[in-house]
Amino acid sequence: MAITKALNPFAVNPDNGEAIKSYSDNMPKSYKYVFTKPGTYVVTFVFVNSNFKGYQEVVKEVTISIEE
């Protein structure tokens, strides 16, 4: 059990996602992103397949350490 001051989860903006592909786009051969600061990052990929028959979603996470 922990006692702390009130926490407002809406006080911090969530991370913004970046779409790699939309429905009508062809699958890209590769994707590049440059991290501008050293640190440890968790990169999350959300794969979605949806049509009139149903919806499927898979989430994959990769931890990356960037050093100077």
PDB file of N, CA, C and O in Angstrom:
ATOM      1  N   MET A   1       0.846  -1.168   0.000  1.00  0.00           N
ATOM      2  CA  MET A   1       0.000   0.000   0.000  1.00  0.00           C
ATOM      3  C   MET A   1       0.893   1.233   0.000  1.00  0.00           C
ATOM      4  O   MET A   1       1.924   1.269   0.671  1.00  0.00           O
ATOM      5  N   ALA A   2       0.484   2.238  -0.758  1.00  0.00           N
ATOM      6  CA  ALA A   2       1.244   3.478  -0.834  1.00  0.00           C
ATOM      7  C   ALA A   2       0.293   4.659  -0.718  1.00  0.00           C
ATOM      8  O   ALA A   2      -0.832   4.624  -1.216  1.00  0.00           O
ATOM      9  N   ILE A   3       0.762   5.693  -0.059  1.00  0.00           N
ATOM     10  CA  ILE A   3      -0.013   6.925   0.065  1.00  0.00           C
ATOM     11  C   ILE A   3       0.797   8.025  -0.599  1.00  0.00           C
ATOM     12  O   ILE A   3       1.978   8.207  -0.303  1.00  0.00           O
ATOM     13  N   THR A   4       0.149   8.758  -1.501  1.00  0.00           N
ATOM     14  CA  THR A   4       0.834   9.812  -2.241  1.00  0.00           C
ATOM     15  C   THR A   4      -0.150  10.933  -2.536  1.00  0.00           C
ATOM     16  O   THR A   4      -1.350  10.799  -2.295  1.00  0.00           O
ATOM     17  N   LYS A   5       0.363  12.029  -3.055  1.00  0.00           N
ATOM     18  CA  LYS A   5      -0.530  13.123  -3.433  1.00  0.00           C
ATOM     19  C   LYS A   5      -1.324  12.737  -4.688  1.00  0.00           C
ATOM     20  O   LYS A   5      -1.003  11.750  -5.349  1.00  0.00           O
ATOM     21  N   ALA A   6      -2.326  13.494  -5.000  1.00  0.00           N
ATOM     22  CA  ALA A   6      -3.193  13.200  -6.142  1.00  0.00           C
ATOM     23  C   ALA A   6      -2.391  13.186  -7.436  1.00  0.00           C
ATOM     24  O   ALA A   6      -1.472  13.984  -7.616  1.00  0.00           O
ATOM     25  N   LEU A   7      -2.741  12.281  -8.327  1.00  0.00           N
ATOM     26  CA  LEU A   7      -2.076  12.135  -9.616  1.00  0.00           C
ATOM     27  C   LEU A   7      -3.085  12.394 -10.717  1.00  0.00           C
ATOM     28  O   LEU A   7      -4.137  11.757 -10.766  1.00  0.00           O
ATOM     29  N   ASN A   8      -2.765  13.333 -11.606  1.00  0.00           N
ATOM     30  CA  ASN A   8      -3.621  13.630 -12.748  1.00  0.00           C
ATOM     31  C   ASN A   8      -2.977  13.039 -13.998  1.00  0.00           C
ATOM     32  O   ASN A   8      -2.019  13.621 -14.508  1.00  0.00           O
ATOM     33  N   PRO A   9      -3.463  11.904 -14.516  1.00  0.00           N
ATOM     34  CA  PRO A   9      -2.831  11.294 -15.687  1.00  0.00           C
ATOM     35  C   PRO A   9      -2.982  12.123 -16.957  1.00  0.00           C
ATOM     36  O   PRO A   9      -2.298  11.865 -17.948  1.00  0.00           O
ATOM     37  N   PHE A  10      -3.869  13.113 -16.941  1.00  0.00           N
ATOM     38  CA  PHE A  10      -4.070  13.949 -18.127  1.00  0.00           C
ATOM     39  C   PHE A  10      -3.172  15.182 -18.123  1.00  0.00           C
ATOM     40  O   PHE A  10      -3.242  15.993 -19.046  1.00  0.00           O
ATOM     41  N   ALA A  11      -2.328  15.337 -17.100  1.00  0.00           N
ATOM     42  CA  ALA A  11      -1.442  16.488 -17.010  1.00  0.00           C
ATOM     43  C   ALA A  11      -0.247  16.363 -17.956  1.00  0.00           C
ATOM     44  O   ALA A  11       0.438  17.351 -18.221  1.00  0.00           O
ATOM     45  N   VAL A  12       0.005  15.164 -18.463  1.00  0.00           N
ATOM     46  CA  VAL A  12       1.132  14.909 -19.363  1.00  0.00           C
ATOM     47  C   VAL A  12       0.571  14.470 -20.705  1.00  0.00           C
ATOM     48  O   VAL A  12      -0.324  13.627 -20.763  1.00  0.00           O
ATOM     49  N   ASN A  13       1.088  15.032 -21.771  1.00  0.00           N
ATOM     50  CA  ASN A  13       0.642  14.637 -23.106  1.00  0.00           C
ATOM     51  C   ASN A  13       1.200  13.263 -23.456  1.00  0.00           C
ATOM     52  O   ASN A  13       2.362  12.985 -23.160  1.00  0.00           O
ATOM     53  N   PRO A  14       0.407  12.401 -24.074  1.00  0.00           N
ATOM     54  CA  PRO A  14       0.920  11.085 -24.471  1.00  0.00           C
ATOM     55  C   PRO A  14       1.873  11.223 -25.653  1.00  0.00           C
ATOM     56  O   PRO A  14       1.870  12.233 -26.357  1.00  0.00           O
ATOM     57  N   ASP A  15       2.683  10.194 -25.857  1.00  0.00           N
ATOM     58  CA  ASP A  15       3.564  10.173 -27.025  1.00  0.00           C
ATOM     59  C   ASP A  15       2.714  10.144 -28.288  1.00  0.00           C
ATOM     60  O   ASP A  15       1.641   9.541 -28.316  1.00  0.00           O
ATOM     61  N   ASN A  16       3.204  10.797 -29.322  1.00  0.00           N
ATOM     62  CA  ASN A  16       2.503  10.792 -30.601  1.00  0.00           C
ATOM     63  C   ASN A  16       3.019   9.651 -31.461  1.00  0.00           C
ATOM     64  O   ASN A  16       4.228   9.465 -31.601  1.00  0.00           O
ATOM     65  N   GLY A  17       2.120   8.909 -32.023  1.00  0.00           N
ATOM     66  CA  GLY A  17       2.520   7.835 -32.922  1.00  0.00           C
ATOM     67  C   GLY A  17       2.822   8.379 -34.308  1.00  0.00           C
ATOM     68  O   GLY A  17       2.431   9.493 -34.655  1.00  0.00           O
ATOM     69  N   GLU A  18       3.515   7.583 -35.083  1.00  0.00           N
ATOM     70  CA  GLU A  18       3.833   7.959 -36.461  1.00  0.00           C
ATOM     71  C   GLU A  18       3.425   6.805 -37.366  1.00  0.00           C
ATOM     72  O   GLU A  18       3.963   5.703 -37.259  1.00  0.00           O
ATOM     73  N   ALA A  19       2.479   7.059 -38.251  1.00  0.00           N
ATOM     74  CA  ALA A  19       2.016   6.009 -39.155  1.00  0.00           C
ATOM     75  C   ALA A  19       3.092   5.683 -40.175  1.00  0.00           C
ATOM     76  O   ALA A  19       3.678   6.579 -40.783  1.00  0.00           O
ATOM     77  N   ILE A  20       3.347   4.413 -40.358  1.00  0.00           N
ATOM     78  CA  ILE A  20       4.327   3.959 -41.347  1.00  0.00           C
ATOM     79  C   ILE A  20       3.620   3.611 -42.649  1.00  0.00           C
ATOM     80  O   ILE A  20       4.165   3.819 -43.732  1.00  0.00           O
ATOM     81  N   LYS A  21       2.420   3.086 -42.542  1.00  0.00           N
ATOM     82  CA  LYS A  21       1.670   2.674 -43.714  1.00  0.00           C
ATOM     83  C   LYS A  21       0.184   2.843 -43.440  1.00  0.00           C
ATOM     84  O   LYS A  21      -0.289   2.544 -42.343  1.00  0.00           O
ATOM     85  N   SER A  22      -0.547   3.320 -44.432  1.00  0.00           N
ATOM     86  CA  SER A  22      -2.004   3.366 -44.325  1.00  0.00           C
ATOM     87  C   SER A  22      -2.587   2.248 -45.194  1.00  0.00           C
ATOM     88  O   SER A  22      -1.851   1.532 -45.874  1.00  0.00           O
ATOM     89  N   TYR A  23      -3.882   2.111 -45.163  1.00  0.00           N
ATOM     90  CA  TYR A  23      -4.547   1.008 -45.866  1.00  0.00           C
ATOM     91  C   TYR A  23      -4.190   0.955 -47.352  1.00  0.00           C
ATOM     92  O   TYR A  23      -3.908  -0.119 -47.884  1.00  0.00           O
ATOM     93  N   SER A  24      -4.202   2.099 -48.016  1.00  0.00           N
ATOM     94  CA  SER A  24      -4.012   2.109 -49.468  1.00  0.00           C
ATOM     95  C   SER A  24      -2.544   2.148 -49.900  1.00  0.00           C
ATOM     96  O   SER A  24      -2.258   2.034 -51.092  1.00  0.00           O
ATOM     97  N   ASP A  25      -1.607   2.308 -48.957  1.00  0.00           N
ATOM     98  CA  ASP A  25      -0.180   2.358 -49.302  1.00  0.00           C
ATOM     99  C   ASP A  25       0.373   0.957 -49.518  1.00  0.00           C
ATOM    100  O   ASP A  25      -0.114  -0.017 -48.945  1.00  0.00           O
ATOM    101  N   ASN A  26       1.403   0.876 -50.359  1.00  0.00           N
ATOM    102  CA  ASN A  26       2.155  -0.367 -50.485  1.00  0.00           C
ATOM    103  C   ASN A  26       3.058  -0.510 -49.272  1.00  0.00           C
ATOM    104  O   ASN A  26       3.428   0.485 -48.648  1.00  0.00           O
ATOM    105  N   MET A  27       3.416  -1.751 -48.932  1.00  0.00           N
ATOM    106  CA  MET A  27       4.303  -1.996 -47.801  1.00  0.00           C
ATOM    107  C   MET A  27       5.687  -1.422 -48.119  1.00  0.00           C
ATOM    108  O   MET A  27       6.257  -1.741 -49.162  1.00  0.00           O
ATOM    109  N   PRO A  28       6.240  -0.573 -47.229  1.00  0.00           N
ATOM    110  CA  PRO A  28       7.568  -0.019 -47.500  1.00  0.00           C
ATOM    111  C   PRO A  28       8.640  -1.107 -47.378  1.00  0.00           C
ATOM    112  O   PRO A  28       8.508  -2.037 -46.583  1.00  0.00           O
ATOM    113  N   LYS A  29       9.696  -0.974 -48.174  1.00  0.00           N
ATOM    114  CA  LYS A  29      10.805  -1.935 -48.126  1.00  0.00           C
ATOM    115  C   LYS A  29      11.607  -1.755 -46.836  1.00  0.00           C
ATOM    116  O   LYS A  29      12.135  -2.723 -46.288  1.00  0.00           O
ATOM    117  N   SER A  30      11.695  -0.514 -46.354  1.00  0.00           N
ATOM    118  CA  SER A  30      12.421  -0.242 -45.118  1.00  0.00           C
ATOM    119  C   SER A  30      11.856   1.015 -44.479  1.00  0.00           C
ATOM    120  O   SER A  30      11.102   1.761 -45.103  1.00  0.00           O
ATOM    121  N   TYR A  31      12.228   1.237 -43.239  1.00  0.00           N
ATOM    122  CA  TYR A  31      11.791   2.415 -42.497  1.00  0.00           C
ATOM    123  C   TYR A  31      12.960   2.893 -41.659  1.00  0.00           C
ATOM    124  O   TYR A  31      13.630   2.093 -41.004  1.00  0.00           O
ATOM    125  N   LYS A  32      13.211   4.213 -41.677  1.00  0.00           N
ATOM    126  CA  LYS A  32      14.335   4.773 -40.930  1.00  0.00           C
ATOM    127  C   LYS A  32      13.844   5.855 -39.990  1.00  0.00           C
ATOM    128  O   LYS A  32      12.952   6.636 -40.320  1.00  0.00           O
ATOM    129  N   TYR A  33      14.447   5.882 -38.813  1.00  0.00           N
ATOM    130  CA  TYR A  33      14.173   6.925 -37.829  1.00  0.00           C
ATOM    131  C   TYR A  33      15.479   7.229 -37.113  1.00  0.00           C
ATOM    132  O   TYR A  33      16.240   6.312 -36.802  1.00  0.00           O
ATOM    133  N   VAL A  34      15.753   8.509 -36.845  1.00  0.00           N
ATOM    134  CA  VAL A  34      16.985   8.913 -36.181  1.00  0.00           C
ATOM    135  C   VAL A  34      16.643   9.435 -34.796  1.00  0.00           C
ATOM    136  O   VAL A  34      15.874  10.387 -34.660  1.00  0.00           O
ATOM    137  N   PHE A  35      17.212   8.813 -33.764  1.00  0.00           N
ATOM    138  CA  PHE A  35      17.064   9.315 -32.402  1.00  0.00           C
ATOM    139  C   PHE A  35      18.075  10.430 -32.204  1.00  0.00           C
ATOM    140  O   PHE A  35      19.255  10.261 -32.510  1.00  0.00           O
ATOM    141  N   THR A  36      17.624  11.570 -31.693  1.00  0.00           N
ATOM    142  CA  THR A  36      18.484  12.748 -31.590  1.00  0.00           C
ATOM    143  C   THR A  36      19.222  12.842 -30.264  1.00  0.00           C
ATOM    144  O   THR A  36      20.163  13.626 -30.143  1.00  0.00           O
ATOM    145  N   LYS A  37      18.821  12.067 -29.272  1.00  0.00           N
ATOM    146  CA  LYS A  37      19.467  12.116 -27.960  1.00  0.00           C
ATOM    147  C   LYS A  37      19.786  10.705 -27.488  1.00  0.00           C
ATOM    148  O   LYS A  37      19.022   9.778 -27.760  1.00  0.00           O
ATOM    149  N   PRO A  38      20.908  10.526 -26.782  1.00  0.00           N
ATOM    150  CA  PRO A  38      21.200   9.209 -26.206  1.00  0.00           C
ATOM    151  C   PRO A  38      20.154   8.840 -25.160  1.00  0.00           C
ATOM    152  O   PRO A  38      19.554   9.716 -24.536  1.00  0.00           O
ATOM    153  N   GLY A  39      19.941   7.564 -24.974  1.00  0.00           N
ATOM    154  CA  GLY A  39      18.994   7.095 -23.971  1.00  0.00           C
ATOM    155  C   GLY A  39      18.475   5.723 -24.322  1.00  0.00           C
ATOM    156  O   GLY A  39      18.875   5.128 -25.323  1.00  0.00           O
ATOM    157  N   THR A  40      17.585   5.226 -23.493  1.00  0.00           N
ATOM    158  CA  THR A  40      16.941   3.940 -23.736  1.00  0.00           C
ATOM    159  C   THR A  40      15.507   4.214 -24.162  1.00  0.00           C
ATOM    160  O   THR A  40      14.764   4.918 -23.478  1.00  0.00           O
ATOM    161  N   TYR A  41      15.137   3.651 -25.290  1.00  0.00           N
ATOM    162  CA  TYR A  41      13.824   3.883 -25.869  1.00  0.00           C
ATOM    163  C   TYR A  41      13.091   2.555 -26.043  1.00  0.00           C
ATOM    164  O   TYR A  41      13.709   1.529 -26.326  1.00  0.00           O
ATOM    165  N   VAL A  42      11.787   2.582 -25.873  1.00  0.00           N
ATOM    166  CA  VAL A  42      10.947   1.432 -26.188  1.00  0.00           C
ATOM    167  C   VAL A  42      10.169   1.804 -27.449  1.00  0.00           C
ATOM    168  O   VAL A  42       9.344   2.717 -27.435  1.00  0.00           O
ATOM    169  N   VAL A  43      10.440   1.093 -28.525  1.00  0.00           N
ATOM    170  CA  VAL A  43       9.774   1.332 -29.802  1.00  0.00           C
ATOM    171  C   VAL A  43       8.629   0.331 -29.905  1.00  0.00           C
ATOM    172  O   VAL A  43       8.836  -0.877 -29.784  1.00  0.00           O
ATOM    173  N   THR A  44       7.437   0.835 -30.126  1.00  0.00           N
ATOM    174  CA  THR A  44       6.246  -0.016 -30.160  1.00  0.00           C
ATOM    175  C   THR A  44       5.641  -0.015 -31.558  1.00  0.00           C
ATOM    176  O   THR A  44       5.382   1.042 -32.133  1.00  0.00           O
ATOM    177  N   PHE A  45       5.422  -1.201 -32.092  1.00  0.00           N
ATOM    178  CA  PHE A  45       4.763  -1.360 -33.382  1.00  0.00           C
ATOM    179  C   PHE A  45       3.393  -1.970 -33.135  1.00  0.00           C
ATOM    180  O   PHE A  45       3.266  -2.972 -32.432  1.00  0.00           O
ATOM    181  N   VAL A  46       2.369  -1.358 -33.719  1.00  0.00           N
ATOM    182  CA  VAL A  46       1.004  -1.877 -33.610  1.00  0.00           C
ATOM    183  C   VAL A  46       0.568  -2.290 -35.017  1.00  0.00           C
ATOM    184  O   VAL A  46       0.452  -1.455 -35.913  1.00  0.00           O
ATOM    185  N   PHE A  47       0.332  -3.576 -35.191  1.00  0.00           N
ATOM    186  CA  PHE A  47      -0.096  -4.115 -36.477  1.00  0.00           C
ATOM    187  C   PHE A  47      -1.600  -4.371 -36.410  1.00  0.00           C
ATOM    188  O   PHE A  47      -2.078  -5.053 -35.503  1.00  0.00           O
ATOM    189  N   VAL A  48      -2.335  -3.828 -37.361  1.00  0.00           N
ATOM    190  CA  VAL A  48      -3.787  -3.969 -37.364  1.00  0.00           C
ATOM    191  C   VAL A  48      -4.235  -4.516 -38.710  1.00  0.00           C
ATOM    192  O   VAL A  48      -3.793  -4.059 -39.764  1.00  0.00           O
ATOM    193  N   ASN A  49      -5.117  -5.499 -38.654  1.00  0.00           N
ATOM    194  CA  ASN A  49      -5.747  -6.034 -39.842  1.00  0.00           C
ATOM    195  C   ASN A  49      -7.248  -6.018 -39.570  1.00  0.00           C
ATOM    196  O   ASN A  49      -7.730  -6.666 -38.641  1.00  0.00           O
ATOM    197  N   SER A  50      -7.968  -5.277 -40.384  1.00  0.00           N
ATOM    198  CA  SER A  50      -9.392  -5.112 -40.117  1.00  0.00           C
ATOM    199  C   SER A  50     -10.175  -5.141 -41.425  1.00  0.00           C
ATOM    200  O   SER A  50      -9.761  -4.560 -42.428  1.00  0.00           O
ATOM    201  N   ASN A  51     -11.305  -5.824 -41.394  1.00  0.00           N
ATOM    202  CA  ASN A  51     -12.236  -5.795 -42.509  1.00  0.00           C
ATOM    203  C   ASN A  51     -13.633  -6.082 -41.966  1.00  0.00           C
ATOM    204  O   ASN A  51     -13.823  -6.113 -40.751  1.00  0.00           O
ATOM    205  N   PHE A  52     -14.606  -6.291 -42.839  1.00  0.00           N
ATOM    206  CA  PHE A  52     -15.977  -6.485 -42.379  1.00  0.00           C
ATOM    207  C   PHE A  52     -16.157  -7.777 -41.586  1.00  0.00           C
ATOM    208  O   PHE A  52     -17.157  -7.935 -40.885  1.00  0.00           O
ATOM    209  N   LYS A  53     -15.203  -8.700 -41.687  1.00  0.00           N
ATOM    210  CA  LYS A  53     -15.307  -9.966 -40.958  1.00  0.00           C
ATOM    211  C   LYS A  53     -14.740  -9.895 -39.545  1.00  0.00           C
ATOM    212  O   LYS A  53     -15.064 -10.728 -38.699  1.00  0.00           O
ATOM    213  N   GLY A  54     -13.897  -8.903 -39.290  1.00  0.00           N
ATOM    214  CA  GLY A  54     -13.320  -8.851 -37.952  1.00  0.00           C
ATOM    215  C   GLY A  54     -12.149  -7.896 -37.844  1.00  0.00           C
ATOM    216  O   GLY A  54     -11.822  -7.164 -38.778  1.00  0.00           O
ATOM    217  N   TYR A  55     -11.529  -7.927 -36.680  1.00  0.00           N
ATOM    218  CA  TYR A  55     -10.445  -7.011 -36.344  1.00  0.00           C
ATOM    219  C   TYR A  55      -9.369  -7.806 -35.608  1.00  0.00           C
ATOM    220  O   TYR A  55      -9.660  -8.532 -34.658  1.00  0.00           O
ATOM    221  N   GLN A  56      -8.122  -7.659 -36.059  1.00  0.00           N
ATOM    222  CA  GLN A  56      -6.996  -8.290 -35.376  1.00  0.00           C
ATOM    223  C   GLN A  56      -5.927  -7.245 -35.121  1.00  0.00           C
ATOM    224  O   GLN A  56      -5.652  -6.398 -35.970  1.00  0.00           O
ATOM    225  N   GLU A  57      -5.330  -7.315 -33.944  1.00  0.00           N
ATOM    226  CA  GLU A  57      -4.272  -6.366 -33.586  1.00  0.00           C
ATOM    227  C   GLU A  57      -3.161  -7.122 -32.873  1.00  0.00           C
ATOM    228  O   GLU A  57      -3.423  -7.952 -32.003  1.00  0.00           O
ATOM    229  N   VAL A  58      -1.915  -6.829 -33.248  1.00  0.00           N
ATOM    230  CA  VAL A  58      -0.741  -7.404 -32.604  1.00  0.00           C
ATOM    231  C   VAL A  58       0.182  -6.250 -32.234  1.00  0.00           C
ATOM    232  O   VAL A  58       0.415  -5.353 -33.045  1.00  0.00           O
ATOM    233  N   VAL A  59       0.702  -6.271 -31.018  1.00  0.00           N
ATOM    234  CA  VAL A  59       1.617  -5.232 -30.543  1.00  0.00           C
ATOM    235  C   VAL A  59       2.979  -5.867 -30.284  1.00  0.00           C
ATOM    236  O   VAL A  59       3.081  -6.865 -29.571  1.00  0.00           O
ATOM    237  N   LYS A  60       4.017  -5.288 -30.863  1.00  0.00           N
ATOM    238  CA  LYS A  60       5.396  -5.750 -30.655  1.00  0.00           C
ATOM    239  C   LYS A  60       6.217  -4.578 -30.140  1.00  0.00           C
ATOM    240  O   LYS A  60       6.099  -3.460 -30.642  1.00  0.00           O
ATOM    241  N   GLU A  61       7.054  -4.837 -29.132  1.00  0.00           N
ATOM    242  CA  GLU A  61       7.907  -3.794 -28.573  1.00  0.00           C
ATOM    243  C   GLU A  61       9.368  -4.211 -28.664  1.00  0.00           C
ATOM    244  O   GLU A  61       9.709  -5.378 -28.471  1.00  0.00           O
ATOM    245  N   VAL A  62      10.230  -3.230 -28.962  1.00  0.00           N
ATOM    246  CA  VAL A  62      11.661  -3.433 -29.045  1.00  0.00           C
ATOM    247  C   VAL A  62      12.317  -2.354 -28.180  1.00  0.00           C
ATOM    248  O   VAL A  62      11.995  -1.173 -28.309  1.00  0.00           O
ATOM    249  N   THR A  63      13.237  -2.761 -27.297  1.00  0.00           N
ATOM    250  CA  THR A  63      13.978  -1.796 -26.488  1.00  0.00           C
ATOM    251  C   THR A  63      15.306  -1.508 -27.164  1.00  0.00           C
ATOM    252  O   THR A  63      16.049  -2.425 -27.512  1.00  0.00           O
ATOM    253  N   ILE A  64      15.599  -0.221 -27.346  1.00  0.00           N
ATOM    254  CA  ILE A  64      16.806   0.225 -28.031  1.00  0.00           C
ATOM    255  C   ILE A  64      17.580   1.151 -27.106  1.00  0.00           C
ATOM    256  O   ILE A  64      17.009   2.066 -26.514  1.00  0.00           O
ATOM    257  N   SER A  65      18.901   0.908 -26.982  1.00  0.00           N
ATOM    258  CA  SER A  65      19.772   1.796 -26.204  1.00  0.00           C
ATOM    259  C   SER A  65      20.658   2.569 -27.167  1.00  0.00           C
ATOM    260  O   SER A  65      21.382   1.972 -27.963  1.00  0.00           O
ATOM    261  N   ILE A  66      20.606   3.889 -27.098  1.00  0.00           N
ATOM    262  CA  ILE A  66      21.412   4.769 -27.955  1.00  0.00           C
ATOM    263  C   ILE A  66      22.499   5.386 -27.081  1.00  0.00           C
ATOM    264  O   ILE A  66      22.207   6.000 -26.055  1.00  0.00           O
ATOM    265  N   GLU A  67      23.749   5.219 -27.493  1.00  0.00           N
ATOM    266  CA  GLU A  67      24.881   5.781 -26.754  1.00  0.00           C
ATOM    267  C   GLU A  67      25.552   6.844 -27.596  1.00  0.00           C
ATOM    268  O   GLU A  67      25.446   6.839 -28.822  1.00  0.00           O
ATOM    269  N   GLU A  68      26.246   7.763 -26.928  1.00  0.00           N
ATOM    270  CA  GLU A  68      26.986   8.809 -27.650  1.00  0.00           C
ATOM    271  C   GLU A  68      28.209   8.257 -28.308  1.00  0.00           C
ATOM    272  O   GLU A  68      28.948   8.997 -28.957  1.00  0.00           O
TER     273      GLU A  68
END
